[in-house]
Amino acid sequence: YDVFGEETLDKLTLKSMGQAGSGQWMDDPSFTFQMLGLSSVQDSAAEAISKHSNYADYYISTLLNDQTTADNAAAAQATTILTVHINAIHKLWEGFIDCTMVQKGYNPEEDQTGKIDPKRKYDEFVALYVGAGQVLGPTWEGYLLYALAQAASKKFDTVDENGESLVNKEIRGLYEWVQRILSEEDYCKRDESISELWTINNRIIAKMNLSMMQMLIDSMHDENHFYLVPIYARAIIPQLSQCRTSIQRKLKSYLLDKEYEREDFSRILPLLQQSYDCLGFTCEQVGAYSSDKVAECGDYTENHPMAGFVPKVDVQTISKVDLDMHAIRQLLKFPTGDDNIIPQMYYKHGRAAVINEDKYAYDVQSLQEMARSSIVEQWSPYYSDYVSYHGQEFYADTVIMNEFKRNAGTDTQQDALLLSWMQLGVVTEYLMGLLGSADQMCEGSTDEDPTKWWDAFAATYIGSLEGIDLGGSDQTIDGFMLWNVANRRAVSFDTQNDDYYADINNEMLELLFAGQAQLLRNDCNNFAKTVSRALHLMVIPLIQSVIWYAIKNEGLIASSNDDGLVIGEVAAKSVLPIVNKFDPNAARIIERNMIRSDDNFVPVVDGPQAVANAFYLVLDEIGWGCDYVGHADGVEACQLESATGPRNNGSSKQGAVTILALLANTIFWGYSAWLS
C-alpha cells in the first residue's frame, strides 16, 4: 500500500520507509519534533524538511556506501533504530488522525480504498513494533522494536518475573486498550474516545523513547558499542526539541554536531536524566545500568525546588503545563492539518501535566481545563470584572478555539495570538483562581489544605522549564510562564536584581515563602494580605508587556503582519479588566492605542508614553507603584507627559484632555483615600 492506503504492486522497502516523511507527515508531532531537533536554530520549517525529512535513509545509505564491516553492522541496526522506530510511531498518529476523521462523519466501513482506517493503522503499528520473527521467552529473539526493548530492559534490569521487558508489557496492555476502544459500536464518535487514544499514543511513545534512552546510555558507556551512539542519538535527542531548549541544544552539540567523546559522558548523563520527566518516564523506569555501572538517578520528590522556591506539597506535575505550551509553539512552526488538529489536542487534552497515573483512570491537566476551571469562576477576585469586560465567561478559551479552527497555514500572527492568549490570558486568570482558592481555604470555607493551592500557584507562575536554581534558567529561551515574562521584561525595563533576574520575581519568592510560613501558623489575616500582594505583583509583567509593545508597535500600520501588534493587543486585553475596574478613563486610552478596533485603527496613536501614563492610578491602587515597572527606550512608567500632548495626529488638545483626566482621577482617588 502507498501512504494513501491504496494498493500498489510495489513492496514496502526500508529505503522507502526512510524517505516516507518527506512533506507528508504534517499531523505527526513526533516527526515534527524530529525535524526541529535535527535542524539548526535559523532554519525555517521548509528548510528543516528539505534537509532532514529523509534523515534515516540518508544516514543508513551513507553507512552502507562506506562498505566496512563495522559500518554495515551499524546500518543493519540503524534500520530498526531509525527507520522502523519513526514509522511505527507514525502509524500511531495515522490511527489517531483517522479516528478524528471518523468523529467528523467519515465511515471507513463503506470505503474500500482503506485511505482512512484507524483499526488497520493501529494494527500496522503492532506489526512494525513486534515483527514477524519475534519469539517469546526465554530467548526473546527478534529483529524489531520489541526485541530492542527486551535487550534494553535486560541491561537495566527492568523486566518482570517472566523476563519480559516492562516496556513491552505496558505497550501490550495499552494496545489492548486501543482494541477495546475500536471495538465499540460507535468507535471514535465520542470525545472520550479521542481523548483516550490521544493519551494512549503519548504513553506508548514515551515507552518507546525510554528504550531508546536506555540503549543510548549503554552505547555511550560500553566502548564496544560506541559505533551505535550516533544512531541512538539521532533517534532520541531530536525528540527533546519539545523539552527544555537549552538542554536540547547542549545535547545536540555533544551527540549530533560532533563525534561522541567518552570523556563527555559525565556531562551528558545529567542532561539526559533531566530530560526523562519531559519525555514521560522516570528514573525508576529507566533503572540502573548493569547494576552498578550507572546508578539509578533520583526521581522528583514532593519538595522539588522550582527557581529557588521549595514547595511543601507535590506540585511538580502541575508546573509541567508549560511543556504543553512549548510543544504547541514548536508544532505551529510547521504546517498543520485541518483545524490545527495536533496543536489543538495539546491544548484540549494536554500531555505533560499528568495528575493521575492509574492505568485506566489516567488524568492530565490541560490548558483548556485551566481556561474553563471552576476555581477561576468561583474564587478569582477579579472573575466578575473579566466577565463584565469581555462580555462572556471563559473569553480566552473561546478566542483560542476559534483561532485553532481558522486554518491560516504558517501565519505567524495566528501563532502569536494563540500562544500569547495561553501565556498571558489563560495562565493569568488561572493563577488568580488559585490565589483566591488558597485564601478561601485558609478562611475555612472547606476542609482542604490551602498550602496545596498556594504551592500550585507558585508552580504555575514559575513552570517546570525554569529548573531548580535560584532565579530560574539563565536562558530566557527556556521558560514560558509569567516568571519568564517577568525576566524577559526586566532586561528591557532595567529591573533586574544583582543576580540577573527580575526584581519582581525576587519579591515574589519572598511572598511565596512568607505565605507558607503564615499558613503553617494559621495566620489567615496576614496570609490574605500576602495573597493580595502576590496577585497584584504578577500583574506587573503584564503591564510591562503592554508598554513594551506600545514602544515596539509605534509607527506600524494596522495591516502590518508584525507579531507585536497581536501580542500587544492580547497583553492589553489580559490586564484591561483590572484597569477598567480602577480607572475606566485609562482603560479607554489603552484600548485606543493597543486594540485593533476597525480599519481606521492607528497603532499607538497617542505614543507609548501615553500608554505608560495610563497605568499610573492602577499601579497605585494595586499597591506596587512605579519602581517595579521601570523604564524602556526612554519611556518611563507613570511619568505623565507634558501638556503638549501625545505625538501622532497632531492632537495636542486630545493630549491635554488625557492628562487632565488622569490628574482629575488622581485628585479624586487621593481625596477618597483621605476621607476613608
N, C-alpha and C positions, 0 to 999 in steps of 0.2 A: 504494500500500500504506500501511496505517497503521503505527504504531510496533510493533504486534504481528505484522507480517508478513502481515496479512490484506488482500486486495484490496478496494479501495473504488472508488466512482465519482468520487471527488474527485481533482483533480490536485494534485501536490505543489507548494506555493507557497512563495515566500521568506518570506512572513509566518508561515505555519505552521511552517516550519523555525526561524524566530526565536523561536518560542514552545515548541519541542518539548521543551526540557529541564525544563519545569515538573513537578517531582515524579516524573519517570520515568527519570532518568539516575543512579540511586544507585550503579551499578557503573562509573561513568565518572570516573576520578580527575582527568582534565583539567577536566571540568565542575565537580567539587568544588573544585579549586584556584581555578577562575574565580569561584565563589561566595564563597569565603573572601577572595580578593583584592579583590573589589568591595565587600564588606561592611565595616562598622565593627567595631572590636575587641569592643565589647559585644554585638554581635548574636549571637543563638542560631542554630543551624542552620536552624530553621524560619523565623526572621526573614530570614535571608540568602536562602533560597529564595523566600520570599514577595516580597522586594524586588527580587531580581536575576535570577531564573530566565528572565525574558523580556527580558533586558538588550539583546539585539541588536534585537529587534522594536521595543522602546520607543525606543531611540536613533534607529533609522532612520526610524520613524514621525514622531518629533519633527522630524527634518531635512526630511522631505517636507512636513510641515504648515507649515513656515516659508515655503515657496514662493518662495525666492530661487534664482537660478541657481546660486550657489555651493553652497548647501545641497543642492540637488537633485543636483548633481555629486558631492558628498560622500556622499549617500545611496546613489547607484548604486555607488560604490566600497565603501561600508560593507557592502553585501550580500555581497561576496566576502570582505572582511577579517574581518567579524564572523560573519555567518550561515553562509556556506558553510564557512569555516575550522573552526568548532567542530563543525559537523555532520559534516564529513569525518573529524575526529578521533574523533567518537562512533562512526562506522561501524567504525573500527579496534577500539575497545573492545567493541562489539557482537560483532564477529567473534571476538575473544578469548574473551569470556564464552560464546558459543555453542560454542566448541571445548572449554571446560571441561565443558559440559553433555554433549557427545559422549563425553568421557572417562568421565563418570558413567553412561553407558549409553544416552543418547538417540540415536536413529537418524534423522537428517534425511532419509534416502532414503525412509523409509516415511511421512513426514509431508508431506502435500500442502499444508498451510497455510503452510509456509515460515516459521513462527514462529522456529525455530532452524535456521539455515543459515549456518555460518561462511564457506563459499565465496562465497555471494551477498553477504554483508556486506563482505567484503574487495573484491569487485568493485565494490560500490557506493561504497566509499571512492575507488577509482580514478576512477570516473565523476564524483564530485564534485571530485576534485583536478584532473583534466585537462579535463573538459567536452567538449561535442560540437563546438565550433567551433575547437578548438586546431589550429594548423598548425605544422609543423616549420620548421627554418631555411631560409633565412637570416632570415625575418621573425619567426618565433616568435609570431605573433599569436594571441591568445586572450582569454578573459574570466575565467577562474577561477584557481585557485591555482598551476597550472603556469605560466601567463603571468605571474602576480605574482612567482614565484620567478625567472623569466627577467629581469624588469625589475630586481629587486633585485640579482641577480648581475652584471648589466651595470654597474650603478652602482658596485659594489665590486670589479669585475674578478675575479670568482670563477666564470669559465666555462672549459670545456675547449677544446681546439683546434678543435672544430667549432662553437663558440659556444653550446653547451648549458650551462645552469646546472649547477654541480656538485651543488647540492641536488637538482635534478630527476634527474640521472644516478644519484645514490645512492638516491633513493627508488624509481626504476625497478628498480634492482638488488635492493633489499630486497623489493619486491613480487614479483619473480620468485622470490625465496627462499620467500616465503609460498606461491606457487603450487606449488613443489616439495613443500613440507610437506603441503599439502592434496591433492596428487595421489597420496600414498601410499595403499596398500590399507587400512591401519588408521589413517587420519589422525586426529589428535587423541587417539588412545588412549594414546600413550606420554607419560611425564613429560617426555621430551626435547622433544617437540613443543610442549607447553605452555610450557616454559622458553624455547624458541626464539622462539615467537610473542610472548611477553612482551617479550623483548629487542628483537625487530624493531619492535613497536609503539612502544616507547620511543625507538628510534633514528629512526624515521620522524617522530615528533612533535618530536624535537629538531631535525631538519632543517627542518620546517615553521616552528618558532619562530625558527630562525635567519633565515629570510627576513623574518619579521615584525620582528625586531630590526633588520635592515638598513634596512627601509623606515621604521621609526620614526626612526632616526638621520637618514636622508635628509629626512624631513618636518620634523624639528627644525632642520636646518641650512639648508635651502632655503626662503627666505621665501615662495616661490610655492606651497609645499606645507604651510604652517603649518596650513591647514584640515584636513589629514589627521592631525595629531598626536593629537587626542583619539580618533580611530578606531583607529590603530595602538596607541596606549597602552592602549585597552580590550582589545585582542587579546592583548597580551604582558605587561603589568605585573601583572595579577591572577595569572598563572601563577607569579610569583615568591613567592607565598604558600607554596610548597614549598621556598623558599630562605632566606637569612638574613633573619630577621624585621625587624630594624632597617633594613636596606637597602630592603626591600619597602615599608615604611611611609614612608620618606623619598621614594621614587619615586612612591608614590601621592599624597603631598602635593604634589609638583611637577607631576604629569601628569594626575591624575584628580580631585583635590579642588579644583583651581582651573584657570584658563585658562593654557596654556603661555606662558611669557615667555622671549624669546630670550636674555636675559642669564643665564638659569639653565642654559644649555647646558653650560657648563664645569663646573658642579656635578653635572649629571645624567649626563653621559657616563661619568665614572669609576665611578659607581654601577652603571650598566648593564654596563660592562665587568667589574666584579667579580662579576656575576651570570652571565656566559657559562658558566663551568665548571659551575655548578649545573644550568643548563638543558641541558647536554650538548653544547656546542660550544666552539670555541677562538677566540682572537683571529685566528689564521691563517685559519680557516674563514670568519670574518666578513669579513676583508680590510680594505683601506684605502678610504675613501670618496672617489670621484672623484680617485684617485691621490694627491693631496696636501692635500685639504681637511680630512680627518680621518685621521690616520695610523693604521696598524695597531697595536693595543696589544700589549704583551708578554705572551707566554704564561708559564705556570709553569715554573720551572727546577727542577732536582733539589734545590737547596738553598733552596727557597721557605720563608720563615720561617713558624712557627706559634706565635702568642702569645709571640714573642720567641725561641723555640728555632729554631736553624738546623740542619737535618739534613745529613748527609754524603752520603746516597743519596736517590733519588727515592721518597718515601713519601707524596707528596701525595694520590695516589688512594686510599690506604688510609684516610686521615683522613676521607674523604667518606662513610664508612658512617653518620656522624651525620645526613647528609641523608636517608637512608632512614628512620631513626628519627623524624626531624622530619616526613617525609611521612606516616608511619603515624599519628603524633599528630594531624596535620591531618585525615586521612581518617576517623579514628574519631570526630571531632566530628559526622559526618553519618551517617544510617542507611546500612547496607551490606547487601548481599545474603547469600545462603546462605554460611555458614562464614566470614563477613567476607572474601570471596574476594580483593578487591583489596589491603587491608592485608596479608593473608596472603601474597600474591605478592611484595610488597615485602620481607617477612621472609624468605621462602624463596629468592627469586631475586635480589633486590637490583636497584638501578638505577644508583646514583651511582658506586660504587667500582669502576670499570672497570679490570681488571688487564691484559687483553689486548685490543687493538683490531683485531686481524686480522679481515678481513671475515667469515669463516665460523668462526673459532676464537675468537669474541668471548667474553670471560670476565669475570664480575662477582663481586666478593667480596660475599657476602650475610651477613646476621646469623645465619641458620641454619647456614651453613658455619662461622662463628665459634663458634657454640654447640656444634657437634659436631666441632670441629677436632682433628686428630690431635696438633697441638703441645700442646694443653691436656692431652690424655691422656698424652703421652709426657714432657713436660718441666715441667709446672706443679709446683712444690714441694709444693703442698697438694692435688694431684689426688686422692690416695687418701683424704685427710681429707674432701673434699667427697663422694666416692662413698660412703664409710662413713657419713657423717652423713645424707645424703639417701636412702641405700639403693638408689641406681641411678646409672648413668652418665648424663650429659647431662640432669640433672634439670630445669634451666631450660627447655631446649627442649621437653621433654615437657609441662611446665605451660603453656607458651606455645601449643603446637599444640592441646592440649585446650581451652584457653580460646578460641582462634580459632573452634573448631567449635561452641562454645556460643553460639548466636545470642541475644544479650542486648539487641538494639536499641541504644538510646543509653545504656546502663548505664555511668555514669561510673566505677564501681568496676571494671568489666571493663577499661575503657580504662586505668585507673591500674595494674591488675595487669599487663597486657600490657607497657606502657611501662616500668614500674619493673623488671620482670624482664629486659627487654632492657638497660636502662641499668645496673642495679646487679648483675644476675646474669650475663648473657651476657658483657658487656664486661669485668667484673671477672675472671672466670675466664680469658678470652682473654688479657687483659693479663698474668696470671700465667704463662700458657704462653709468651708472647713473651719475658718476662724469663728464664724457665728455659731457653728455646732459646738466647738470647744468651749466657748463662753457659756452656752446654754447648758452643756453637760456639767460644767463646774457649778452652776447655779442650782443644779439638782433637778432639772426637768426630766431626766431619765437616769437609769442606773448605770449607764455606760461610762467608761473611764475617759475623761476629757483629754488625758495625755495622748491617747491614740489619735485623736483628731488634731491636736496641736503638732505632734510629730509628723502626721500626714501632711499638714500644711507645710512644714519645713521640707519634707521630701519632695513635694510637688513644686515648691518655689525653687528648690536647688536643682533637682533632677539627678539622674544617675551618671550622666556623661561628664560631670564636673570632677569625678574622682573623689578621693578621700582627703587630699591635702588642704590645709587652711587657705581659704581664698578661692578654692576650686582649681580647675585646669588653668595652666599658664598659657594655654592656646585657646583663643576665643572661637576657633573653628569647632570646638568640641561641644559646647553647651547649646541648649535650646530653650530653657525655661527663663523665668524673669530674672533669676540670678545672672544668667548670661547676658540678658538685655541690659541689666544694670552695669555689668562690667564693660560691655561694649560702649555704652553711652558715657561711662566715666572717662574713657580715653578721650572722647570728643569734647566733653564738658569740663575737663580738668578737675575731676572729683575723685581721683584715686587716692588711696592712703599710701603709707610708706612701703607697704608690701605689694603694691601694684594691683590691688583690686579695689572695687568701688567702696567709697565711704558708706554708701547706702547698705551694702552687703555686710560690712563690718558692724554697722549699727544693728542690722537685722540679726546677726549672730548673737549679739548681746541680748537682744529682746527674746530670742528663742531660748537661750539658757535661763534668762530671768523667768520666763513663763513656766519652764519646767520646775524651777525652784518654788514658784508660787503655787503650782498645782500640788507639789509634794507636801506643802504645809497647809493646803486647802485654803489659801488666801485668795478667795474669789473676787474680792473688791479690787485688789491691785492687779489681779490677772485680767480683769475686764479692761483696765486701763492699758495693759500691755497688748491685749488683743487689738484695741483701737489704734494704738501706735503702729503695730505691725501692719495692720490693714492699710493705713494711710501711707506708711513708708513705702509699701510695694507699689503705690500709685505713682511715685516719683519717676521711676524709669519710663512709665507711660507718658508722663508729661514731657520728659526729656526727648522721648521719641517724636512727639508731636512737634516740638520746637526744632529738632534736628531736621525733620523732613520739610518743615516750613523753610528752613535755610536752603536745603537741597533743591526744593521744588520752585523756589522763586525764579521767575524768568521762563519757566516751561509753559507750553501751551496746553490747553485742556485735552487735545487729541494726542498728546505725546504718549509713546509707549514705554516711557520710563517707569520702572517698578516703584520708584519713590512716590509717585502720585497715589498708587494703590496702598502702599504701606502707610503713608502719612494719613490717608483717609481712615484706614482701619484703626490706627493708633488713636486718632481723634475720636472715633465712634466708641472706642473701648473706654474712654475716660469722660466723654461728654455727659453721660447721665449724672455723674458726680458734680461736674462743673455746673450743669444746669440746675442742680439742686441748690447750690450755694450762690450762684451768680448767673442768672439767665442772660443778662446782657453780654457777659464774657462768652457764654456758650454761642451766642449769635455771631460774635466776632470770629471765633474758631471755625464755626460752620462756614462762614462766608469765605474764609481763606483756605480751608482744607477739604471741604466736602464738595464733590463734583455734583452739583445740583441740576444743571442744564447745559445746553450748548454754549451759553454765554459765560460760563464759569471761567474765571481767570485765576489760576493757582497763586495763592499767597498775594492777593491783590493789595493788601494793606502793608505788606512787608513782614518778615519774620519777627521783628521786634514787637510788632503789634500782637502777634500770636503769643509771644512770651509774656507780654504785659497782661494779657487776658487771664493768666493764671495767678495773678497777684493775690486777689482776695481768696481764691480757693486754697492756695498754699497756706495762707494764714488760718483759714477755717480748719484745715486738716492737721494743723499743729506742727508743721515742719519748716515753714519759712522757705527762704530762697537759697540758703547756703548749700544744701544738698543737690540743687539743680545745677548750679554753676553757670558757666558761660561757654559759648562756642562761636567761633568765626565772628567775633565782635558783637554777638547778640547776648545780652545779659538777661537772665531770668528776672522778671519783676521790675526791671528798670523802665519806668514809664517814659514813653517817647516825648520829645519836646513838642511844644504846641504847634509846630509846623505841620504836624500830622504825618500820616503814613505816606510811603512812596507809592508810585504807580498811579495811573489815572489822574494825577494832579489834584486829588480830592482833599485839599487841606481842611475844608470845612468838615468833611466826614471825620478826619483825624482828630480835629478839636472836639467834636462831639463824642468820639470814642473815649478820649482821655477824660473829658468832663464826666462822662458816665461812670468811668472807673473811679474817679475821685469822689463822685457823689456816693457811690456804693461804699467806698472806704469810710466816708464820714458817717453814713447810716449805720454800718455794722459796728463801727467804733462806738457810736452813741448808744446803740442797743446793748453792746457789751458793758458799757459804763452803767446803764440803767439796771442791768441784771446783777 
